[in-house]
Structures are given as structure tokens and as C-alpha cells.
Amino acid sequence: MIRRHRNILWGAALAVLTLQAVPAAAQDADAEVRLRKLEAEVRALQRTVFPGGDSRYFEPEITGAPRTGAQPSTTSTTAVTDVLARLDAMESSLQRLTAQVEQNANNLSELDTRLSAIETTGTAAAAAAQGNSTPATTVGTPANRPPTTAATTSSPPASSTPAPTPSGPTAQRLAAVQQIMKPQTDDAGDDEYSYGFRLWDAGFFPEAEQQLTLFVDKYPSHWRTTYGRNLLGRAYLDDGKPREAAAWFIKNYQADRAAARAPDSLLYLAVSMIALDDTNRACIALSEFSETYPSIAAGRLQSEYEANRKKVTCKN
């Protein structure tokens, strides 16, 4: 490594001396003589920069000072010294940067450790606070002592009586629903629809909604699906939920306007809009029904159509 550095420094010194010697060589007619002189001075510089060198690499007759007309060696020595100083400065800067990077890494590691400790402490404190949030009145207070302000404003003490749960179907209703038999035929899809129809026809609208939703989700391409979506809207409408009903009527009508129950869905969409006091949309649905299905409006659904026309006042 030392020999490599010495070679690098020797090359730099040689380049400096060569640049300084070119103008002098250009002015001297005897270039060969001056070139030899320059070579001798470089060897002398080698002996000066690297004292104690082996005599195999330096001519013994060259002792140091250059002859008159050559550039003084002190200039080259100054250039070499400057290169060494710059290398030392770069090494010192690199060492400082390395130390700073290591210090920053240590600081970041300590900061992560502190943040983790803070988060852990905060989580434990929150859990402890939540566990201790039960008011003192749960332990019990003497009958002749009024409750404190803190106990009065805090949540009531836990009671041994469980909180009431939302009431579900009564046993009587469950028994009645169980009396509705589900068909068992070779067409499973038709059995699902028919069971939903039977629940709706018996007035069990929430149960019918659940069953018919299961049917249309499980059999989206069944021939009964148009019936299922329309009846699902009817179940919601009869259950007092016209907005949910309207969504199913629109879906069934837009899915296939030539389907068996598409006209029914369009007419009952108007019924849903009337229930929502949306006269404008009700009139639009009634008008489109009469224009799209004129034979049905004058035939199978004539009574329903005319009854709903009387409930609203349309511009046309």
C-alpha cells in the first residue's frame, strides 16, 4: 500500500515538473540536453522526497541541487506537499463524516427505543384506566350516606340483572312460521321461491324478505327470478318499507323489460313513490307503464293501474 502511494505521488510530482519545464524547453534550442538535465533533477527529487532510497534506483552522482537554468526543487516539493496535505484533509473529513453517521445511527436507535417504551407505557396506562373506571358506588355505600358528586355523575353501577336484549320473534310466531311447509320437488330453485311466496301470502313479511333474498342471490338466472325480485319488492312494500321496495322494483324492471313480472314491478314502483309522497316520480312510472305495456294496462293490471292513477294528479 505504501509503495502504491509513493508511485502515485511520484507521478503527480513528475506531471507538475513536466508542465513547468515545457515552456523552458520550448525556448532552449538544445532540447536533448535540457531533457537529460530534467531527468537528472527528477531523480534528485526522488532522493529528496524518499531519503535513504536504494542506490539501484538513483544515480550516485546526483546529490540534490539542480543546475542553473532548471526550476528549483522547492517548487516541486511544495506541490507534492500540497497533494499530501489535501489527501490528509480528505481522510480527516471522511473520518469525521463516518463518525457523524455512526453517531446519528446511535441517536436514531435510542429514539426508537424511547418511543417504543412510551407507546408501551401509554397502552398499559390506558388499559389500567379502563379497568379502574368502575365507580366507587359498585362496592356499596352505607344507606345513610348520600352518594358523592363523582358517583352521581359517573355511570350507574353494574347490575346483576342482564340488560334487556332486542326482542325477537315470539314462540308463537316461530311456531306459526314452522307450520309453513317448504315444497320438495325436483326444482330446488322453484321450491325456494314458492316457500318465500307462502311466507309472504301468510303475512310473515320479514321472513319472506329473508327467504326471497336468499332465492334471488342463489338463483340469479332461474326462470322464477323475475317473480322473486318483484315479490321481494311487494314484501318490503307490505312491510311498510317503500324505499327498499322501490329499489327491488327498479332492479327487476331494468334487468329484463320483457320478463314476466317487469310490468308489475314498474306499476308497483309508482305505488312505492306514492307511499313516499314523490308525485313526480309516481307519475313518470305510471306514464311509462301505460306506454310500455298498453295491453297489460288495459288488461291484467288495469284495476291496479287506474286505482293508482286516481291517487295522484299528473300533468299529462
TIMIPA-219916 format. One record per residue (C-alpha): residue in three letters; x, y, z. Coordinates in nm, 2 decimals. Layout:
REM residues N
<site res="ALA" u="X" v="Y" w="Z"/>
...
END
This chain:
REM residues 316
<site res="MET" u="0.00" v="0.00" w="0.00"/>
<site res="ILE" u="0.29" v="0.24" w="0.09"/>
<site res="ARG" u="0.46" v="0.16" w="-0.24"/>
<site res="ARG" u="0.14" v="0.23" w="-0.43"/>
<site res="HIS" u="0.10" v="0.57" w="-0.26"/>
<site res="ARG" u="0.46" v="0.65" w="-0.34"/>
<site res="ASN" u="0.41" v="0.57" w="-0.70"/>
<site res="ILE" u="0.10" v="0.79" w="-0.71"/>
<site res="LEU" u="0.29" v="1.08" w="-0.55"/>
<site res="TRP" u="0.59" v="1.03" w="-0.78"/>
<site res="GLY" u="0.36" v="1.05" w="-1.09"/>
<site res="ALA" u="0.19" v="1.37" w="-0.96"/>
<site res="ALA" u="0.53" v="1.53" w="-0.90"/>
<site res="LEU" u="0.66" v="1.43" w="-1.24"/>
<site res="ALA" u="0.34" v="1.58" w="-1.41"/>
<site res="VAL" u="0.40" v="1.91" w="-1.22"/>
<site res="LEU" u="0.76" v="1.93" w="-1.31"/>
<site res="THR" u="0.69" v="1.84" w="-1.67"/>
<site res="LEU" u="0.43" v="2.12" w="-1.71"/>
<site res="GLN" u="0.68" v="2.37" w="-1.55"/>
<site res="ALA" u="0.96" v="2.25" w="-1.78"/>
<site res="VAL" u="0.77" v="2.27" w="-2.11"/>
<site res="PRO" u="0.80" v="2.65" w="-2.16"/>
<site res="ALA" u="1.17" v="2.64" w="-2.08"/>
<site res="ALA" u="1.23" v="2.35" w="-2.32"/>
<site res="ALA" u="1.05" v="2.53" w="-2.60"/>
<site res="GLN" u="1.28" v="2.84" w="-2.56"/>
<site res="ASP" u="1.60" v="2.63" w="-2.55"/>
<site res="ALA" u="1.74" v="2.51" w="-2.88"/>
<site res="ASP" u="1.93" v="2.22" w="-2.73"/>
<site res="ALA" u="1.62" v="2.02" w="-2.62"/>
<site res="GLU" u="1.81" v="1.69" w="-2.57"/>
<site res="VAL" u="2.05" v="1.85" w="-2.32"/>
<site res="ARG" u="1.77" v="2.00" w="-2.12"/>
<site res="LEU" u="1.57" v="1.68" w="-2.13"/>
<site res="ARG" u="1.86" v="1.49" w="-1.97"/>
<site res="LYS" u="1.90" v="1.76" w="-1.72"/>
<site res="LEU" u="1.53" v="1.74" w="-1.63"/>
<site res="GLU" u="1.56" v="1.36" w="-1.59"/>
<site res="ALA" u="1.86" v="1.41" w="-1.35"/>
<site res="GLU" u="1.67" v="1.66" w="-1.15"/>
<site res="VAL" u="1.37" v="1.43" w="-1.12"/>
<site res="ARG" u="1.60" v="1.16" w="-0.98"/>
<site res="ALA" u="1.74" v="1.42" w="-0.74"/>
<site res="LEU" u="1.38" v="1.50" w="-0.64"/>
<site res="GLN" u="1.32" v="1.13" w="-0.57"/>
<site res="ARG" u="1.62" v="1.12" w="-0.34"/>
<site res="THR" u="1.49" v="1.43" w="-0.16"/>
<site res="VAL" u="1.13" v="1.31" w="-0.13"/>
<site res="PHE" u="1.22" v="0.95" w="-0.04"/>
<site res="PRO" u="1.55" v="0.97" w="0.15"/>
<site res="GLY" u="1.75" v="0.66" w="0.20"/>
<site res="GLY" u="1.65" v="0.51" w="-0.13"/>
<site res="ASP" u="1.83" v="0.22" w="-0.28"/>
<site res="SER" u="2.13" v="0.32" w="-0.50"/>
<site res="ARG" u="1.99" v="0.08" w="-0.76"/>
<site res="TYR" u="1.72" v="0.33" w="-0.84"/>
<site res="PHE" u="1.92" v="0.66" w="-0.81"/>
<site res="GLU" u="2.24" v="0.77" w="-0.98"/>
<site res="PRO" u="2.51" v="0.83" w="-0.72"/>
<site res="GLU" u="2.65" v="1.14" w="-0.89"/>
<site res="ILE" u="2.32" v="1.34" w="-0.84"/>
<site res="THR" u="2.33" v="1.49" w="-0.50"/>
<site res="GLY" u="2.04" v="1.73" w="-0.49"/>
<site res="ALA" u="2.05" v="2.09" w="-0.61"/>
<site res="PRO" u="1.97" v="2.13" w="-0.98"/>
<site res="ARG" u="2.20" v="2.31" w="-1.22"/>
<site res="THR" u="2.14" v="2.67" w="-1.33"/>
<site res="GLY" u="1.85" v="2.71" w="-1.57"/>
<site res="ALA" u="1.63" v="2.44" w="-1.42"/>
<site res="GLN" u="1.33" v="2.51" w="-1.20"/>
<site res="PRO" u="1.42" v="2.49" w="-0.83"/>
<site res="SER" u="1.32" v="2.17" w="-0.65"/>
<site res="THR" u="1.15" v="2.36" w="-0.38"/>
<site res="THR" u="0.86" v="2.44" w="-0.61"/>
<site res="SER" u="0.81" v="2.07" w="-0.68"/>
<site res="THR" u="0.84" v="1.98" w="-0.32"/>
<site res="THR" u="0.57" v="2.24" w="-0.25"/>
<site res="ALA" u="0.34" v="2.08" w="-0.50"/>
<site res="VAL" u="0.40" v="1.73" w="-0.35"/>
<site res="THR" u="0.34" v="1.87" w="0.00"/>
<site res="ASP" u="0.02" v="2.03" w="-0.11"/>
<site res="VAL" u="-0.10" v="1.69" w="-0.26"/>
<site res="LEU" u="-0.02" v="1.52" w="0.07"/>
<site res="ALA" u="-0.19" v="1.79" w="0.27"/>
<site res="ARG" u="-0.51" v="1.76" w="0.06"/>
<site res="LEU" u="-0.51" v="1.38" w="0.10"/>
<site res="ASP" u="-0.47" v="1.41" w="0.47"/>
<site res="ALA" u="-0.76" v="1.67" w="0.48"/>
<site res="MET" u="-0.98" v="1.43" w="0.28"/>
<site res="GLU" u="-0.90" v="1.14" w="0.51"/>
<site res="SER" u="-0.98" v="1.36" w="0.81"/>
<site res="SER" u="-1.31" v="1.47" w="0.66"/>
<site res="LEU" u="-1.40" v="1.11" w="0.58"/>
<site res="GLN" u="-1.33" v="1.01" w="0.93"/>
<site res="ARG" u="-1.54" v="1.29" w="1.07"/>
<site res="LEU" u="-1.83" v="1.20" w="0.84"/>
<site res="THR" u="-1.81" v="0.84" w="0.93"/>
<site res="ALA" u="-1.81" v="0.92" w="1.30"/>
<site res="GLN" u="-2.11" v="1.16" w="1.25"/>
<site res="VAL" u="-2.31" v="0.89" w="1.06"/>
<site res="GLU" u="-2.24" v="0.64" w="1.33"/>
<site res="GLN" u="-2.35" v="0.89" w="1.60"/>
<site res="ASN" u="-2.67" v="0.97" w="1.41"/>
<site res="ALA" u="-2.74" v="0.60" w="1.38"/>
<site res="ASN" u="-2.70" v="0.55" w="1.75"/>
<site res="ASN" u="-2.92" v="0.85" w="1.82"/>
<site res="LEU" u="-3.20" v="0.71" w="1.59"/>
<site res="SER" u="-3.17" v="0.37" w="1.77"/>
<site res="GLU" u="-3.20" v="0.54" w="2.11"/>
<site res="LEU" u="-3.50" v="0.74" w="1.98"/>
<site res="ASP" u="-3.68" v="0.43" w="1.86"/>
<site res="THR" u="-3.62" v="0.26" w="2.19"/>
<site res="ARG" u="-3.76" v="0.56" w="2.38"/>
<site res="LEU" u="-4.07" v="0.58" w="2.15"/>
<site res="SER" u="-4.14" v="0.21" w="2.20"/>
<site res="ALA" u="-4.11" v="0.25" w="2.57"/>
<site res="ILE" u="-4.35" v="0.55" w="2.56"/>
<site res="GLU" u="-4.61" v="0.36" w="2.35"/>
<site res="THR" u="-4.59" v="0.06" w="2.57"/>
<site res="THR" u="-4.64" v="0.27" w="2.88"/>
<site res="GLY" u="-4.93" v="0.46" w="2.73"/>
<site res="THR" u="-5.10" v="0.14" w="2.63"/>
<site res="ALA" u="-5.06" v="0.00" w="2.98"/>
<site res="ALA" u="-5.19" v="0.32" w="3.14"/>
<site res="ALA" u="-5.49" v="0.32" w="2.91"/>
<site res="ALA" u="-5.57" v="-0.04" w="3.00"/>
<site res="ALA" u="-5.53" v="0.04" w="3.36"/>
<site res="ALA" u="-5.75" v="0.34" w="3.34"/>
<site res="GLN" u="-6.02" v="0.14" w="3.16"/>
<site res="GLY" u="-6.00" v="-0.13" w="3.42"/>
<site res="ASN" u="-6.03" v="0.12" w="3.71"/>
<site res="SER" u="-6.32" v="0.32" w="3.55"/>
<site res="THR" u="-6.59" v="0.14" w="3.76"/>
<site res="PRO" u="-6.73" v="0.39" w="4.00"/>
<site res="ALA" u="-6.69" v="0.35" w="4.37"/>
<site res="THR" u="-7.06" v="0.30" w="4.42"/>
<site res="THR" u="-7.03" v="-0.05" w="4.28"/>
<site res="VAL" u="-6.86" v="-0.15" w="4.60"/>
<site res="GLY" u="-7.15" v="-0.03" w="4.80"/>
<site res="THR" u="-7.23" v="0.28" w="5.01"/>
<site res="PRO" u="-7.40" v="0.30" w="5.35"/>
<site res="ALA" u="-7.77" v="0.36" w="5.34"/>
<site res="ASN" u="-7.74" v="0.68" w="5.55"/>
<site res="ARG" u="-7.47" v="0.83" w="5.33"/>
<site res="PRO" u="-7.57" v="1.02" w="5.02"/>
<site res="PRO" u="-7.37" v="0.94" w="4.71"/>
<site res="THR" u="-7.08" v="1.17" w="4.63"/>
<site res="THR" u="-7.08" v="1.41" w="4.33"/>
<site res="ALA" u="-6.84" v="1.19" w="4.15"/>
<site res="ALA" u="-7.05" v="0.89" w="4.20"/>
<site res="THR" u="-7.36" v="1.08" w="4.09"/>
<site res="THR" u="-7.21" v="1.20" w="3.76"/>
<site res="SER" u="-7.05" v="0.87" w="3.68"/>
<site res="SER" u="-7.21" v="0.58" w="3.50"/>
<site res="PRO" u="-7.45" v="0.37" w="3.71"/>
<site res="PRO" u="-7.32" v="0.07" w="3.89"/>
<site res="ALA" u="-7.32" v="-0.26" w="3.73"/>
<site res="SER" u="-7.63" v="-0.46" w="3.80"/>
<site res="SER" u="-7.66" v="-0.83" w="3.84"/>
<site res="THR" u="-7.97" v="-0.82" w="3.61"/>
<site res="PRO" u="-7.86" v="-0.85" w="3.25"/>
<site res="ALA" u="-7.96" v="-0.58" w="3.01"/>
<site res="PRO" u="-8.27" v="-0.65" w="2.80"/>
<site res="THR" u="-8.19" v="-0.78" w="2.46"/>
<site res="PRO" u="-8.39" v="-0.68" w="2.15"/>
<site res="SER" u="-8.70" v="-0.88" w="2.13"/>
<site res="GLY" u="-8.70" v="-1.15" w="1.86"/>
<site res="PRO" u="-8.99" v="-1.34" w="1.72"/>
<site res="THR" u="-9.21" v="-1.49" w="1.99"/>
<site res="ALA" u="-9.25" v="-1.86" w="2.04"/>
<site res="GLN" u="-9.60" v="-1.83" w="1.90"/>
<site res="ARG" u="-9.47" v="-1.67" w="1.58"/>
<site res="LEU" u="-9.20" v="-1.92" w="1.54"/>
<site res="ALA" u="-9.45" v="-2.20" w="1.57"/>
<site res="ALA" u="-9.67" v="-2.04" w="1.31"/>
<site res="VAL" u="-9.38" v="-2.00" w="1.07"/>
<site res="GLN" u="-9.28" v="-2.36" w="1.11"/>
<site res="GLN" u="-9.63" v="-2.45" w="1.00"/>
<site res="ILE" u="-9.55" v="-2.31" w="0.65"/>
<site res="MET" u="-9.41" v="-2.61" w="0.47"/>
<site res="LYS" u="-9.14" v="-2.58" w="0.21"/>
<site res="PRO" u="-9.21" v="-2.76" w="-0.11"/>
<site res="GLN" u="-8.98" v="-3.06" w="-0.20"/>
<site res="THR" u="-8.97" v="-3.10" w="-0.58"/>
<site res="ASP" u="-8.72" v="-3.17" w="-0.84"/>
<site res="ASP" u="-8.67" v="-2.80" w="-0.90"/>
<site res="ALA" u="-8.48" v="-2.66" w="-0.59"/>
<site res="GLY" u="-8.50" v="-2.30" w="-0.72"/>
<site res="ASP" u="-8.87" v="-2.31" w="-0.76"/>
<site res="ASP" u="-8.90" v="-2.47" w="-0.42"/>
<site res="GLU" u="-8.71" v="-2.17" w="-0.26"/>
<site res="TYR" u="-8.93" v="-1.92" w="-0.44"/>
<site res="SER" u="-9.25" v="-2.10" w="-0.36"/>
<site res="TYR" u="-9.15" v="-2.11" w="0.01"/>
<site res="GLY" u="-9.09" v="-1.73" w="0.00"/>
<site res="PHE" u="-9.43" v="-1.68" w="-0.17"/>
<site res="ARG" u="-9.61" v="-1.89" w="0.10"/>
<site res="LEU" u="-9.44" v="-1.68" w="0.38"/>
<site res="TRP" u="-9.55" v="-1.36" w="0.21"/>
<site res="ASP" u="-9.90" v="-1.49" w="0.15"/>
<site res="ALA" u="-9.93" v="-1.58" w="0.51"/>
<site res="GLY" u="-9.83" v="-1.23" w="0.62"/>
<site res="PHE" u="-9.48" v="-1.32" w="0.75"/>
<site res="PHE" u="-9.32" v="-1.03" w="0.56"/>
<site res="PRO" u="-8.97" v="-1.02" w="0.73"/>
<site res="GLU" u="-8.94" v="-1.40" w="0.69"/>
<site res="ALA" u="-9.05" v="-1.37" w="0.33"/>
<site res="GLU" u="-8.79" v="-1.09" w="0.27"/>
<site res="GLN" u="-8.52" v="-1.32" w="0.41"/>
<site res="GLN" u="-8.63" v="-1.62" w="0.21"/>
<site res="LEU" u="-8.67" v="-1.43" w="-0.12"/>
<site res="THR" u="-8.34" v="-1.26" w="-0.09"/>
<site res="LEU" u="-8.18" v="-1.60" w="-0.04"/>
<site res="PHE" u="-8.36" v="-1.72" w="-0.36"/>
<site res="VAL" u="-8.26" v="-1.43" w="-0.59"/>
<site res="ASP" u="-7.90" v="-1.45" w="-0.47"/>
<site res="LYS" u="-7.87" v="-1.82" w="-0.51"/>
<site res="TYR" u="-8.06" v="-1.85" w="-0.84"/>
<site res="PRO" u="-8.00" v="-1.53" w="-1.04"/>
<site res="SER" u="-8.07" v="-1.70" w="-1.37"/>
<site res="HIS" u="-8.37" v="-1.91" w="-1.27"/>
<site res="TRP" u="-8.69" v="-1.85" w="-1.47"/>
<site res="ARG" u="-8.86" v="-1.76" w="-1.14"/>
<site res="THR" u="-8.61" v="-1.49" w="-1.06"/>
<site res="THR" u="-8.82" v="-1.21" w="-1.21"/>
<site res="TYR" u="-9.11" v="-1.33" w="-0.99"/>
<site res="GLY" u="-8.87" v="-1.34" w="-0.69"/>
<site res="ARG" u="-8.74" v="-0.99" w="-0.73"/>
<site res="ASN" u="-9.09" v="-0.85" w="-0.78"/>
<site res="LEU" u="-9.23" v="-1.04" w="-0.48"/>
<site res="LEU" u="-8.94" v="-0.92" w="-0.27"/>
<site res="GLY" u="-9.04" v="-0.56" w="-0.35"/>
<site res="ARG" u="-9.40" v="-0.65" w="-0.27"/>
<site res="ALA" u="-9.29" v="-0.79" w="0.07"/>
<site res="TYR" u="-9.10" v="-0.48" w="0.16"/>
<site res="LEU" u="-9.39" v="-0.26" w="0.05"/>
<site res="ASP" u="-9.64" v="-0.46" w="0.26"/>
<site res="ASP" u="-9.39" v="-0.44" w="0.55"/>
<site res="GLY" u="-9.40" v="-0.06" w="0.54"/>
<site res="LYS" u="-9.06" v="-0.01" w="0.37"/>
<site res="PRO" u="-9.14" v="0.16" w="0.04"/>
<site res="ARG" u="-8.79" v="0.28" w="-0.02"/>
<site res="GLU" u="-8.64" v="-0.07" w="-0.01"/>
<site res="ALA" u="-8.93" v="-0.19" w="-0.22"/>
<site res="ALA" u="-8.86" v="0.07" w="-0.49"/>
<site res="ALA" u="-8.50" v="-0.05" w="-0.52"/>
<site res="TRP" u="-8.61" v="-0.40" w="-0.60"/>
<site res="PHE" u="-8.89" v="-0.29" w="-0.84"/>
<site res="ILE" u="-8.64" v="-0.08" w="-1.03"/>
<site res="LYS" u="-8.38" v="-0.36" w="-1.04"/>
<site res="ASN" u="-8.64" v="-0.61" w="-1.17"/>
<site res="TYR" u="-8.77" v="-0.38" w="-1.44"/>
<site res="GLN" u="-8.43" v="-0.28" w="-1.57"/>
<site res="ALA" u="-8.29" v="-0.64" w="-1.56"/>
<site res="ASP" u="-8.53" v="-0.75" w="-1.84"/>
<site res="ARG" u="-8.82" v="-0.54" w="-1.95"/>
<site res="ALA" u="-8.97" v="-0.83" w="-2.14"/>
<site res="ALA" u="-8.97" v="-1.06" w="-1.83"/>
<site res="ALA" u="-9.30" v="-1.19" w="-1.69"/>
<site res="ARG" u="-9.30" v="-0.96" w="-1.38"/>
<site res="ALA" u="-9.13" v="-0.65" w="-1.53"/>
<site res="PRO" u="-9.47" v="-0.47" w="-1.59"/>
<site res="ASP" u="-9.58" v="-0.55" w="-1.23"/>
<site res="SER" u="-9.25" v="-0.40" w="-1.09"/>
<site res="LEU" u="-9.30" v="-0.08" w="-1.30"/>
<site res="LEU" u="-9.65" v="-0.03" w="-1.17"/>
<site res="TYR" u="-9.56" v="-0.11" w="-0.81"/>
<site res="LEU" u="-9.27" v="0.13" w="-0.84"/>
<site res="ALA" u="-9.53" v="0.40" w="-0.89"/>
<site res="VAL" u="-9.71" v="0.26" w="-0.58"/>
<site res="SER" u="-9.38" v="0.30" w="-0.38"/>
<site res="MET" u="-9.33" v="0.66" w="-0.50"/>
<site res="ILE" u="-9.69" v="0.74" w="-0.39"/>
<site res="ALA" u="-9.61" v="0.59" w="-0.05"/>
<site res="LEU" u="-9.30" v="0.82" w="-0.04"/>
<site res="ASP" u="-9.51" v="1.13" w="-0.14"/>
<site res="ASP" u="-9.30" v="1.16" w="-0.46"/>
<site res="THR" u="-9.57" v="1.25" w="-0.70"/>
<site res="ASN" u="-9.34" v="1.34" w="-0.98"/>
<site res="ARG" u="-9.17" v="1.00" w="-1.00"/>
<site res="ALA" u="-9.50" v="0.83" w="-0.94"/>
<site res="CYS" u="-9.64" v="1.00" w="-1.25"/>
<site res="ILE" u="-9.34" v="0.91" w="-1.45"/>
<site res="ALA" u="-9.36" v="0.55" w="-1.36"/>
<site res="LEU" u="-9.74" v="0.54" w="-1.44"/>
<site res="SER" u="-9.69" v="0.71" w="-1.77"/>
<site res="GLU" u="-9.41" v="0.47" w="-1.87"/>
<site res="PHE" u="-9.61" v="0.17" w="-1.76"/>
<site res="SER" u="-9.91" v="0.27" w="-1.99"/>
<site res="GLU" u="-9.68" v="0.34" w="-2.28"/>
<site res="THR" u="-9.46" v="0.04" w="-2.25"/>
<site res="TYR" u="-9.73" v="-0.22" w="-2.16"/>
<site res="PRO" u="-10.05" v="-0.08" w="-2.31"/>
<site res="SER" u="-10.22" v="-0.42" w="-2.33"/>
<site res="ILE" u="-10.14" v="-0.51" w="-1.97"/>
<site res="ALA" u="-10.25" v="-0.16" w="-1.85"/>
<site res="ALA" u="-10.59" v="-0.23" w="-2.02"/>
<site res="GLY" u="-10.60" v="-0.59" w="-1.92"/>
<site res="ARG" u="-10.44" v="-0.79" w="-1.64"/>
<site res="LEU" u="-10.33" v="-0.49" w="-1.43"/>
<site res="GLN" u="-10.60" v="-0.25" w="-1.53"/>
<site res="SER" u="-10.76" v="-0.21" w="-1.19"/>
<site res="GLU" u="-10.44" v="-0.15" w="-1.01"/>
<site res="TYR" u="-10.33" v="0.10" w="-1.27"/>
<site res="GLU" u="-10.65" v="0.30" w="-1.26"/>
<site res="ALA" u="-10.66" v="0.29" w="-0.88"/>
<site res="ASN" u="-10.31" v="0.44" w="-0.86"/>
<site res="ARG" u="-10.38" v="0.70" w="-1.13"/>
<site res="LYS" u="-10.66" v="0.83" w="-0.90"/>
<site res="LYS" u="-10.42" v="0.88" w="-0.61"/>
<site res="VAL" u="-10.20" v="1.13" w="-0.79"/>
<site res="THR" u="-10.26" v="1.43" w="-1.01"/>
<site res="CYS" u="-10.03" v="1.42" w="-1.30"/>
<site res="LYS" u="-9.98" v="1.70" w="-1.56"/>
<site res="ASN" u="-10.05" v="1.47" w="-1.85"/>
END
